[in-house]
């Protein structure tokens, strides 16, 4: 339910507190979503991550009327949370919900997101609970790839 509220919030990211989530909270949010959910794992120090987020935002916005939502999951280090992450989000005009994954043991949290995940970023999980669609990518997605996957998820 909290994810639904978070994703439906009209509060701009720069004005909100960035929630700290454990992987179990993320799993719960995925299990309880009623939308097509694009979950992007990124960090402020990851150049490919930063390159893809702007077109993730515009592409997801294009499909918003079809129930597609984007959740940005920061994988930044604890020293950068929350202030440096928040400043980065404001500077780069990220307008989708952002949470910080408060985990340090990749052997624990990665397989709980996807069994194939080795911990690399950027990574993206796309789920549609209505159709059972679930696909994970441990790479930078090109805009065309993202759009094609969203069409498949619909």
N, CA and C atoms as an extended XYZ file, in Angstrom:
462
Properties=species:S:1:pos:R:3:atomname:S:1:resname:S:1:resid:I:1 pbc="F F F"
N         0.809       -1.186        0.000 N   UNK     1
C         0.000        0.000        0.000 CA  UNK     1
C         0.860        1.260        0.000 C   UNK     1
N         1.982        1.223        0.722 N   UNK     2
C         2.854        2.396        0.768 CA  UNK     2
C         3.410        2.724       -0.603 C   UNK     2
N         3.712        1.691       -1.412 N   UNK     3
C         4.212        1.944       -2.758 CA  UNK     3
C         3.144        2.617       -3.592 C   UNK     3
N         1.900        2.166       -3.441 N   UNK     4
C         0.812        2.800       -4.178 CA  UNK     4
C         0.741        4.272       -3.809 C   UNK     4
N         0.825        4.570       -2.532 N   UNK     5
C         0.803        5.963       -2.103 CA  UNK     5
C         2.020        6.714       -2.610 C   UNK     5
N         3.180        6.085       -2.530 N   UNK     6
C         4.409        6.712       -2.989 CA  UNK     6
C         4.342        6.995       -4.489 C   UNK     6
N         3.874        6.027       -5.261 N   UNK     7
C         3.832        6.192       -6.710 CA  UNK     7
C         2.718        7.133       -7.160 C   UNK     7
N         1.689        7.295       -6.350 N   UNK     8
C         0.606        8.196       -6.709 CA  UNK     8
C         0.799        9.601       -6.155 C   UNK     8
N         1.873        9.798       -5.427 N   UNK     9
C         2.129       11.081       -4.792 CA  UNK     9
C         2.439       12.150       -5.826 C   UNK     9
N         1.887       13.305       -5.608 N   UNK    10
C         2.190       14.437       -6.475 CA  UNK    10
C         3.279       15.313       -5.884 C   UNK    10
N         3.870       14.885       -4.783 N   UNK    11
C         4.935       15.638       -4.143 CA  UNK    11
C         6.188       15.521       -5.001 C   UNK    11
N         6.817       16.607       -5.289 N   UNK    12
C         8.037       16.562       -6.067 CA  UNK    12
C         9.151       15.944       -5.248 C   UNK    12
N        10.021       15.203       -5.908 N   UNK    13
C        11.087       14.466       -5.228 CA  UNK    13
C        11.951       15.398       -4.396 C   UNK    13
N        12.248       16.585       -4.891 N   UNK    14
C        13.148       17.465       -4.154 CA  UNK    14
C        12.525       17.963       -2.858 C   UNK    14
N        11.222       17.838       -2.715 N   UNK    15
C        10.570       18.308       -1.506 CA  UNK    15
C        10.300       17.170       -0.527 C   UNK    15
N        10.534       15.953       -0.949 N   UNK    16
C        10.208       14.815       -0.085 CA  UNK    16
C        11.447       14.196        0.530 C   UNK    16
N        11.195       13.450        1.563 N   UNK    17
C        12.242       12.654        2.168 CA  UNK    17
C        12.384       11.388        1.325 C   UNK    17
N        13.598       10.962        1.121 N   UNK    18
C        13.826        9.733        0.365 CA  UNK    18
C        13.736        8.578        1.354 C   UNK    18
N        12.734        7.704        1.189 N   UNK    19
C        12.594        6.593        2.122 CA  UNK    19
C        13.762        5.615        2.024 C   UNK    19
N        14.088        5.035        3.149 N   UNK    20
C        15.100        3.978        3.241 CA  UNK    20
C        14.350        2.655        3.329 C   UNK    20
N        14.577        1.786        2.345 N   UNK    21
C        13.876        0.503        2.293 CA  UNK    21
C        14.860       -0.645        2.396 C   UNK    21
N        14.454       -1.681        3.093 N   UNK    22
C        15.149       -2.962        3.062 CA  UNK    22
C        14.588       -3.727        1.861 C   UNK    22
N        15.277       -4.767        1.439 N   UNK    23
C        14.822       -5.525        0.277 CA  UNK    23
C        13.463       -6.179        0.536 C   UNK    23
N        13.186       -6.538        1.761 N   UNK    24
C        11.883       -7.133        2.067 CA  UNK    24
C        10.757       -6.138        1.805 C   UNK    24
N        11.002       -4.859        2.068 N   UNK    25
C        10.006       -3.812        1.779 CA  UNK    25
C         9.821       -3.670        0.276 C   UNK    25
N        10.913       -3.759       -0.470 N   UNK    26
C        10.831       -3.691       -1.928 CA  UNK    26
C        10.058       -4.892       -2.469 C   UNK    26
N        10.333       -6.082       -1.948 N   UNK    27
C         9.609       -7.284       -2.371 CA  UNK    27
C         8.110       -7.122       -2.111 C   UNK    27
N         7.774       -6.574       -0.977 N   UNK    28
C         6.373       -6.348       -0.631 CA  UNK    28
C         5.725       -5.377       -1.615 C   UNK    28
N         6.432       -4.318       -1.951 N   UNK    29
C         5.911       -3.329       -2.896 CA  UNK    29
C         5.690       -3.954       -4.270 C   UNK    29
N         6.613       -4.782       -4.706 N   UNK    30
C         6.472       -5.456       -6.000 CA  UNK    30
C         5.266       -6.396       -5.969 C   UNK    30
N         5.150       -7.158       -4.905 N   UNK    31
C         4.058       -8.126       -4.782 CA  UNK    31
C         2.693       -7.450       -4.718 C   UNK    31
N         2.636       -6.234       -4.192 N   UNK    32
C         1.355       -5.564       -3.984 CA  UNK    32
C         1.026       -4.493       -5.012 C   UNK    32
N         1.842       -4.347       -6.034 N   UNK    33
C         1.543       -3.317       -7.025 CA  UNK    33
C         0.355       -3.741       -7.889 C   UNK    33
N        -0.428       -2.777       -8.276 N   UNK    34
C        -1.527       -3.044       -9.204 CA  UNK    34
C        -1.250       -2.385      -10.556 C   UNK    34
N        -0.017       -1.943      -10.741 N   UNK    35
C         0.399       -1.251      -11.961 CA  UNK    35
C         1.491       -2.030      -12.664 C   UNK    35
N         1.748       -1.648      -13.886 N   UNK    36
C         2.971       -2.103      -14.546 CA  UNK    36
C         4.066       -1.264      -13.923 C   UNK    36
N         5.010       -1.934      -13.303 N   UNK    37
C         6.019       -1.235      -12.524 CA  UNK    37
C         7.396       -1.449      -13.128 C   UNK    37
N         8.075       -0.345      -13.398 N   UNK    38
C         9.453       -0.352      -13.859 CA  UNK    38
C        10.295        0.069      -12.664 C   UNK    38
N        11.159       -0.832      -12.220 N   UNK    39
C        12.023       -0.547      -11.075 CA  UNK    39
C        13.442       -0.454      -11.593 C   UNK    39
N        14.017        0.734      -11.475 N   UNK    40
C        15.360        0.975      -11.987 CA  UNK    40
C        16.328        1.108      -10.817 C   UNK    40
N        17.350        0.255      -10.817 N   UNK    41
C        18.396        0.275       -9.791 CA  UNK    41
C        19.567        1.087      -10.333 C   UNK    41
N        19.963        2.110       -9.619 N   UNK    42
C        20.939        3.087      -10.105 CA  UNK    42
C        21.733        3.636       -8.930 C   UNK    42
N        22.741        4.439       -9.248 N   UNK    43
C        23.512        5.152       -8.229 CA  UNK    43
C        24.055        6.441       -8.834 C   UNK    43
N        24.317        7.407       -7.979 N   UNK    44
C        24.802        8.704       -8.441 CA  UNK    44
C        26.183        8.608       -9.080 C   UNK    44
N        26.954        7.584       -8.741 N   UNK    45
C        28.311        7.422       -9.281 CA  UNK    45
C        28.349        6.568      -10.548 C   UNK    45
N        27.206        6.128      -11.033 N   UNK    46
C        27.130        5.202      -12.168 CA  UNK    46
C        26.740        5.955      -13.440 C   UNK    46
N        27.714        6.178      -14.324 N   UNK    47
C        27.461        6.945      -15.547 CA  UNK    47
C        26.371        6.336      -16.432 C   UNK    47
N        26.397        5.019      -16.709 N   UNK    48
C        25.316        4.452      -17.531 CA  UNK    48
C        23.934        4.605      -16.878 C   UNK    48
N        23.899        4.550      -15.558 N   UNK    49
C        22.632        4.747      -14.834 CA  UNK    49
C        22.091        6.143      -15.108 C   UNK    49
N        22.955        7.110      -14.955 N   UNK    50
C        22.575        8.513      -15.109 CA  UNK    50
C        22.151        8.815      -16.542 C   UNK    50
N        22.783        8.124      -17.494 N   UNK    51
C        22.421        8.319      -18.902 CA  UNK    51
C        21.017        7.815      -19.204 C   UNK    51
N        20.593        6.720      -18.572 N   UNK    52
C        19.307        6.137      -18.943 CA  UNK    52
C        18.109        6.716      -18.186 C   UNK    52
N        18.309        7.271      -17.027 N   UNK    53
C        17.166        7.730      -16.241 CA  UNK    53
C        16.319        8.786      -16.962 C   UNK    53
N        16.891        9.778      -17.647 N   UNK    54
C        16.017       10.745      -18.331 CA  UNK    54
C        15.062       10.099      -19.340 C   UNK    54
N        15.537        9.151      -20.128 N   UNK    55
C        14.603        8.543      -21.080 CA  UNK    55
C        13.723        7.478      -20.428 C   UNK    55
N        14.107        6.956      -19.294 N   UNK    56
C        13.185        6.113      -18.523 CA  UNK    56
C        11.997        6.976      -18.099 C   UNK    56
N        12.291        8.179      -17.598 N   UNK    57
C        11.223        9.066      -17.140 CA  UNK    57
C        10.285        9.442      -18.290 C   UNK    57
N        10.835        9.832      -19.435 N   UNK    58
C         9.973       10.259      -20.543 CA  UNK    58
C         9.211        9.086      -21.153 C   UNK    58
N         9.836        7.929      -21.237 N   UNK    59
C         9.166        6.764      -21.813 CA  UNK    59
C         8.041        6.281      -20.908 C   UNK    59
N         8.304        6.199      -19.615 N   UNK    60
C         7.261        5.783      -18.676 CA  UNK    60
C         6.120        6.799      -18.680 C   UNK    60
N         6.441        8.064      -18.742 N   UNK    61
C         5.406        9.102      -18.801 CA  UNK    61
C         4.509        8.898      -20.022 C   UNK    61
N         5.096        8.505      -21.130 N   UNK    62
C         4.356        8.256      -22.365 CA  UNK    62
C         3.299        7.160      -22.158 C   UNK    62
N         3.573        6.216      -21.278 N   UNK    63
C         2.671        5.090      -21.031 CA  UNK    63
C         1.915        5.215      -19.706 C   UNK    63
N         1.970        6.363      -19.098 N   UNK    64
C         1.323        6.568      -17.801 CA  UNK    64
C        -0.167        6.264      -17.853 C   UNK    64
N        -0.834        6.660      -18.936 N   UNK    65
C        -2.277        6.411      -19.044 CA  UNK    65
C        -2.613        4.926      -19.175 C   UNK    65
N        -1.600        4.093      -19.416 N   UNK    66
C        -1.789        2.648      -19.468 CA  UNK    66
C        -1.403        1.984      -18.143 C   UNK    66
N        -1.147        2.801      -17.125 N   UNK    67
C        -0.862        2.282      -15.798 CA  UNK    67
C         0.593        1.955      -15.535 C   UNK    67
N         1.511        2.523      -16.308 N   UNK    68
C         2.937        2.264      -16.112 CA  UNK    68
C         3.512        3.283      -15.132 C   UNK    68
N         4.288        2.768      -14.166 N   UNK    69
C         4.918        3.631      -13.162 CA  UNK    69
C         6.388        3.273      -13.037 C   UNK    69
N         7.169        4.258      -12.619 N   UNK    70
C         8.608        4.099      -12.459 CA  UNK    70
C         8.986        4.332      -11.004 C   UNK    70
N         9.793        3.422      -10.469 N   UNK    71
C        10.368        3.576       -9.148 CA  UNK    71
C        11.879        3.529       -9.296 C   UNK    71
N        12.551        4.570       -8.843 N   UNK    72
C        14.003        4.649       -8.896 CA  UNK    72
C        14.564        4.200       -7.553 C   UNK    72
N        15.369        3.139       -7.584 N   UNK    73
C        15.939        2.583       -6.359 CA  UNK    73
C        17.426        2.922       -6.332 C   UNK    73
N        17.785        3.833       -5.449 N   UNK    74
C        19.177        4.256       -5.313 CA  UNK    74
C        19.982        3.168       -4.613 C   UNK    74
N        21.127        2.862       -5.193 N   UNK    75
C        22.054        1.885       -4.633 CA  UNK    75
C        23.282        2.600       -4.066 C   UNK    75
N        23.141        3.881       -3.802 N   UNK    76
C        24.263        4.670       -3.295 CA  UNK    76
C        24.736        4.183       -1.938 C   UNK    76
N        25.959        4.537       -1.623 N   UNK    77
C        26.550        4.157       -0.349 CA  UNK    77
C        25.880        4.902        0.803 C   UNK    77
N        25.945        4.318        1.976 N   UNK    78
C        25.310        4.900        3.155 CA  UNK    78
C        25.795        6.328        3.417 C   UNK    78
N        27.069        6.610        3.158 N   UNK    79
C        27.609        7.954        3.371 CA  UNK    79
C        26.931        9.006        2.495 C   UNK    79
N        26.355        8.584        1.372 N   UNK    80
C        25.703        9.512        0.454 CA  UNK    80
C        24.210        9.682        0.710 C   UNK    80
N        23.672        8.860        1.588 N   UNK    81
C        22.246        8.908        1.891 CA  UNK    81
C        22.020        9.642        3.203 C   UNK    81
N        21.065       10.524        3.251 N   UNK    82
C        20.132       10.921        2.206 CA  UNK    82
C        20.543       12.182        1.453 C   UNK    82
N        21.400       12.990        2.056 N   UNK    83
C        21.612       14.344        1.535 CA  UNK    83
C        22.202       14.378        0.128 C   UNK    83
N        23.263       13.651       -0.130 N   UNK    84
C        23.876       13.693       -1.461 CA  UNK    84
C        22.954       13.108       -2.530 C   UNK    84
N        22.219       12.087       -2.178 N   UNK    85
C        21.263       11.508       -3.127 CA  UNK    85
C        20.167       12.521       -3.431 C   UNK    85
N        19.646       13.160       -2.391 N   UNK    86
C        18.592       14.161       -2.582 CA  UNK    86
C        19.070       15.327       -3.453 C   UNK    86
N        20.267       15.822       -3.179 N   UNK    87
C        20.816       16.921       -3.980 CA  UNK    87
C        20.973       16.511       -5.440 C   UNK    87
N        21.423       15.291       -5.672 N   UNK    88
C        21.597       14.787       -7.034 CA  UNK    88
C        20.255       14.705       -7.763 C   UNK    88
N        19.245       14.233       -7.061 N   UNK    89
C        17.908       14.113       -7.643 CA  UNK    89
C        17.370       15.481       -8.037 C   UNK    89
N        17.540       16.453       -7.162 N   UNK    90
C        17.078       17.811       -7.450 CA  UNK    90
C        17.846       18.391       -8.643 C   UNK    90
N        19.164       18.255       -8.606 N   UNK    91
C        20.009       18.796       -9.679 CA  UNK    91
C        19.631       18.219      -11.040 C   UNK    91
N        19.288       16.935      -11.066 N   UNK    92
C        18.990       16.257      -12.331 CA  UNK    92
C        17.502       16.170      -12.649 C   UNK    92
N        16.681       16.824      -11.827 N   UNK    93
C        15.246       16.932      -12.073 CA  UNK    93
C        14.560       15.571      -12.212 C   UNK    93
N        14.909       14.638      -11.324 N   UNK    94
C        14.211       13.351      -11.305 CA  UNK    94
C        12.860       13.592      -10.654 C   UNK    94
N        11.803       13.247      -11.344 N   UNK    95
C        10.469       13.545      -10.834 CA  UNK    95
C         9.672       12.298      -10.468 C   UNK    95
N        10.258       11.136      -10.572 N   UNK    96
C         9.589        9.910      -10.159 CA  UNK    96
C         9.994        9.554       -8.730 C   UNK    96
N         9.205        8.723       -8.064 N   UNK    97
C         9.540        8.324       -6.699 CA  UNK    97
C        10.922        7.675       -6.627 C   UNK    97
N        11.636        7.997       -5.561 N   UNK    98
C        12.972        7.458       -5.314 CA  UNK    98
C        12.996        6.865       -3.910 C   UNK    98
N        13.572        5.675       -3.802 N   UNK    99
C        13.834        5.072       -2.499 CA  UNK    99
C        15.309        4.689       -2.477 C   UNK    99
N        15.844        4.591       -1.288 N   UNK   100
C        17.235        4.159       -1.121 CA  UNK   100
C        17.216        2.745       -0.564 C   UNK   100
N        17.934        1.825       -1.231 N   UNK   101
C        17.997        0.442       -0.774 CA  UNK   101
C        19.032        0.346        0.339 C   UNK   101
N        18.557        0.138        1.534 N   UNK   102
C        19.389        0.088        2.726 CA  UNK   102
C        19.859       -1.350        2.947 C   UNK   102
N        20.720       -1.798        2.077 N   UNK   103
C        21.278       -3.155        2.136 CA  UNK   103
C        22.757       -3.091        1.767 C   UNK   103
N        23.545       -3.971        2.354 N   UNK   104
C        24.969       -4.015        2.023 CA  UNK   104
C        25.417       -5.389        1.540 C   UNK   104
N        24.622       -6.418        1.762 N   UNK   105
C        25.008       -7.769        1.393 CA  UNK   105
C        24.316       -8.179        0.100 C   UNK   105
N        25.027       -8.035       -1.017 N   UNK   106
C        24.460       -8.362       -2.326 CA  UNK   106
C        24.060       -9.827       -2.425 C   UNK   106
N        24.766      -10.705       -1.732 N   UNK   107
C        24.399      -12.124       -1.746 CA  UNK   107
C        23.025      -12.353       -1.122 C   UNK   107
N        22.612      -11.442       -0.278 N   UNK   108
C        21.296      -11.525        0.345 CA  UNK   108
C        20.220      -10.857       -0.512 C   UNK   108
N        20.454       -9.582       -0.912 N   UNK   109
C        19.375       -8.837       -1.542 CA  UNK   109
C        19.210       -9.091       -3.034 C   UNK   109
N        20.281       -9.346       -3.767 N   UNK   110
C        20.158       -9.530       -5.220 CA  UNK   110
C        19.204      -10.662       -5.603 C   UNK   110
N        19.371      -11.869       -5.064 N   UNK   111
C        18.462      -12.942       -5.467 CA  UNK   111
C        17.016      -12.709       -5.031 C   UNK   111
N        16.800      -11.830       -4.073 N   UNK   112
C        15.431      -11.528       -3.656 CA  UNK   112
C        14.740      -10.600       -4.661 C   UNK   112
N        15.533       -9.881       -5.441 N   UNK   113
C        14.980       -9.070       -6.522 CA  UNK   113
C        14.834       -9.945       -7.767 C   UNK   113
N        15.913      -10.649       -8.127 N   UNK   114
C        15.894      -11.588       -9.252 CA  UNK   114
C        17.038      -12.569       -9.085 C   UNK   114
N        16.760      -13.828       -9.265 N   UNK   115
C        17.767      -14.880       -9.046 CA  UNK   115
C        18.987      -14.738       -9.959 C   UNK   115
N        18.829      -14.080      -11.099 N   UNK   116
C        19.946      -13.908      -12.040 CA  UNK   116
C        20.814      -12.691      -11.723 C   UNK   116
N        20.368      -11.824      -10.827 N   UNK   117
C        21.075      -10.573      -10.583 CA  UNK   117
C        22.386      -10.824       -9.854 C   UNK   117
N        23.469      -10.376      -10.466 N   UNK   118
C        24.797      -10.509       -9.875 CA  UNK   118
C        25.222       -9.249       -9.128 C   UNK   118
N        24.387       -8.218       -9.143 N   UNK   119
C        24.670       -7.002       -8.387 CA  UNK   119
C        25.078       -5.809       -9.226 C   UNK   119
N        25.183       -5.981      -10.543 N   UNK   120
C        25.581       -4.876      -11.411 CA  UNK   120
C        24.472       -3.847      -11.578 C   UNK   120
N        24.886       -2.609      -11.806 N   UNK   121
C        23.956       -1.534      -12.132 CA  UNK   121
C        24.476       -0.795      -13.350 C   UNK   121
N        23.589       -0.224      -14.138 N   UNK   122
C        22.156       -0.167      -13.937 CA  UNK   122
C        21.504       -1.536      -14.157 C   UNK   122
N        20.420       -1.733      -13.453 N   UNK   123
C        19.581       -2.908      -13.616 CA  UNK   123
C        18.133       -2.466      -13.548 C   UNK   123
N        17.278       -3.222      -14.222 N   UNK   124
C        15.875       -2.857      -14.282 CA  UNK   124
C        15.014       -4.103      -14.181 C   UNK   124
N        13.972       -4.003      -13.388 N   UNK   125
C        12.960       -5.041      -13.277 CA  UNK   125
C        11.645       -4.443      -13.738 C   UNK   125
N        10.970       -5.137      -14.655 N   UNK   126
C         9.660       -4.702      -15.137 CA  UNK   126
C         8.661       -5.799      -14.789 C   UNK   126
N         7.591       -5.418      -14.090 N   UNK   127
C         6.568       -6.388      -13.704 CA  UNK   127
C         5.179       -5.866      -14.068 C   UNK   127
N         4.331       -6.802      -14.473 N   UNK   128
C         2.917       -6.520      -14.672 CA  UNK   128
C         2.153       -7.631      -13.970 C   UNK   128
N         1.628       -7.366      -12.770 N   UNK   129
C         0.959       -8.416      -12.012 CA  UNK   129
C        -0.308       -8.950      -12.680 C   UNK   129
N        -0.920       -8.154      -13.536 N   UNK   130
C        -2.161       -8.592      -14.191 CA  UNK   130
C        -1.908       -9.666      -15.243 C   UNK   130
N        -0.734       -9.616      -15.875 N   UNK   131
C        -0.432      -10.588      -16.930 CA  UNK   131
C         0.628      -11.601      -16.513 C   UNK   131
N         1.270      -11.361      -15.371 N   UNK   132
C         2.339      -12.240      -14.926 CA  UNK   132
C         3.686      -11.909      -15.575 C   UNK   132
N         3.742      -10.818      -16.333 N   UNK   133
C         4.992      -10.422      -16.986 CA  UNK   133
C         6.006      -10.006      -15.927 C   UNK   133
N         7.208      -10.536      -16.051 N   UNK   134
C         8.305      -10.177      -15.150 CA  UNK   134
C         9.594      -10.393      -15.919 C   UNK   134
N        10.365       -9.319      -16.080 N   UNK   135
C        11.617       -9.435      -16.810 CA  UNK   135
C        12.663       -8.553      -16.145 C   UNK   135
N        13.874       -9.100      -16.026 N   UNK   136
C        14.971       -8.411      -15.355 CA  UNK   136
C        16.114       -8.194      -16.340 C   UNK   136
N        16.728       -7.015      -16.265 N   UNK   137
C        17.848       -6.653      -17.140 CA  UNK   137
C        18.995       -6.138      -16.275 C   UNK   137
N        20.143       -6.767      -16.398 N   UNK   138
C        21.333       -6.303      -15.676 CA  UNK   138
C        22.251       -5.636      -16.690 C   UNK   138
N        21.787       -4.503      -17.183 N   UNK   139
C        22.532       -3.739      -18.187 CA  UNK   139
C        21.822       -2.408      -18.388 C   UNK   139
N        22.493       -1.524      -19.086 N   UNK   140
C        21.855       -0.275      -19.478 CA  UNK   140
C        20.908       -0.587      -20.628 C   UNK   140
N        19.666       -0.167      -20.493 N   UNK   141
C        18.699       -0.351      -21.566 CA  UNK   141
C        18.694        0.871      -22.465 C   UNK   141
N        18.650        0.641      -23.730 N   UNK   142
C        18.466        1.740      -24.676 CA  UNK   142
C        16.989        2.128      -24.643 C   UNK   142
N        16.691        3.338      -25.053 N   UNK   143
C        15.317        3.816      -25.017 CA  UNK   143
C        14.394        2.910      -25.829 C   UNK   143
N        14.859        2.460      -26.989 N   UNK   144
C        14.047        1.592      -27.848 CA  UNK   144
C        13.780        0.249      -27.158 C   UNK   144
N        14.780       -0.276      -26.445 N   UNK   145
C        14.604       -1.534      -25.719 CA  UNK   145
C        13.569       -1.373      -24.611 C   UNK   145
N        13.659       -0.279      -23.876 N   UNK   146
C        12.710       -0.028      -22.805 CA  UNK   146
C        11.298        0.068      -23.364 C   UNK   146
N        11.144        0.808      -24.427 N   UNK   147
C         9.812        0.961      -25.017 CA  UNK   147
C         9.269       -0.384      -25.507 C   UNK   147
N        10.108       -1.181      -26.129 N   UNK   148
C         9.675       -2.500      -26.597 CA  UNK   148
C         9.257       -3.395      -25.424 C   UNK   148
N        10.009       -3.338      -24.337 N   UNK   149
C         9.662       -4.148      -23.163 CA  UNK   149
C         8.368       -3.680      -22.519 C   UNK   149
N         8.140       -2.376      -22.513 N   UNK   150
C         6.868       -1.873      -21.987 CA  UNK   150
C         5.694       -2.345      -22.845 C   UNK   150
N         5.869       -2.350      -24.139 N   UNK   151
C         4.832       -2.870      -25.029 CA  UNK   151
C         4.582       -4.348      -24.767 C   UNK   151
N         5.642       -5.104      -24.514 N   UNK   152
C         5.504       -6.519      -24.187 CA  UNK   152
C         4.805       -6.710      -22.848 C   UNK   152
N         5.099       -5.834      -21.906 N   UNK   153
C         4.501       -5.941      -20.577 CA  UNK   153
C         3.009       -5.607      -20.597 C   UNK   153
N         2.617       -4.778      -21.543 N   UNK   154
C         1.192       -4.399      -21.638 CA  UNK   154
C         0.376       -5.577      -22.114 C   UNK   154
